[in-house]
Amino acid sequence: MKAQYLHQADSLFEVAAYSKAKESYEKAFQNKETASGDQLYYLAVCHAQLNDVGSSITALHHALAQGLDDPYFDYIKHEQSLNPIRHTTQWQAFIEEMEAPFRKAAQSITHPQYRHQLLQLWYNDQHFRSYIPRRGGGIPNAVAKALDANDRYHTWQLQQIVEEIGWPTHDKVGKDGAHAAWGIIQHATFNPPFMRKCLALMEEAYAQKQVDGVDYAYLYDRFAAISKKKQKFGILWNYPIEDEHLVLERRKEAGFKISLAEYRGEESYTPPSKEGIELVERQMKADYNINSLQAREAFAAKNYTEAISHFHRVLKCSGLVQIKDIYNAAQCYSLDDSNNRNLFRGIGCLKALAARGYSDVETLQNDPHLKRLLEHKGAKEILQSMEKGNKE
């Protein structure tokens, strides 16, 4: 029932039906401690649009307490959806109260100039992403281009910071600055080697409690999908989880404040047993072996369309996929010109190779099977990122 109310509330919010959306949100989480920070923020916007200042401020307090991203507070200060209450004394008191711990923390960090820079980049990122429809619908072409340009510029800025101070940790740039750095790197999917480097740095910082555990979890699972490996924290829907019987323990250790069931919009979630996981993995191993054999036989026979159908199944066997599988799949996608989407799938394979640490750019460039694929701008960019990673 809660998931149903949330879906209804989000749909109403999307079309600015704030009064009805407010009612649905309140039905979905009568106990504020069971709601996510994002959901409570949407409730705050509903109250603001209805000129209910007190309820809006209360919802914002709950949102921040429930894990709404720390840098989101900087975004809240400028968010137009809250304009109806911005002129009130309650709003000013809320801002002063919320800014106090950030000002105090900024006095003890070692690189306050980078904190300011990262927060500004993060605000710009969120500003552009506010134009993306929350539910359904495509991204307008102009917005997509602006997002892509911003992501590249922000990543370049982050690279300069990382080269200077390493990964931006709590001690270096504060919790909000460290979170902003994570917000930038998670969108750098066009540069897998840099993402791999940053994930390794974040892993070290996570062990020392110098980055937020939830941030690390999101980046780990996102990068696992790019690498064709299993995720660990259940961030991605319908994607294999490594040792899934331990996923709730991992999430608890990382500091998730929302359950996996709520995150997925489900009424409940029970991890499979270890025995159940072993049974699924045996079946996946059998599927992998059969399809990898059939894919290579079809490839040798130059039946690339059939080879692709088998490699598609092979690449779904996360945790079993080998570099040679990804490489051979890229070759097939390049050779089969019957479907324009194959080029983009091939670029995905190149990203996976780069994410796995594959760095033999010369072999890729000299492979005749990859000629069509490597003529694509996106493929050239991945190779450039590999070359740069080799030099670092």
Secondary structure by P-SEA (a helix, b strand, c coil): caaaaaaaaaaaaaacaaaaaaaaaaaaccccccccaaaaaaaaaaaaaacaaaaaaaaaaaaaaaccccaaaaaaacccccccccccaaaaaaaaaaaaaaaaaaaccccaaaaaaaaaaaaaaaaaacccccccccccaaaaaaaaaaaaaaaaaaaaaaacccccccccccaaaaaaaaaaaaaccccaaaaaaaaaaaaaaaaaccccaaaaaaaaaaaaaaacbbbccccccccccccccaaaaaaaaacccccccccccccccccccaaaaaaaaaaaaaaaaaaaaaaaaaaaacaaaaaaaaaaaaaaccccccaaaaaaaaaaaaacccccaaaaaaaaaaaaaaaacccaaaaaaaccccccccccaaaaaaaaaaaaaaac
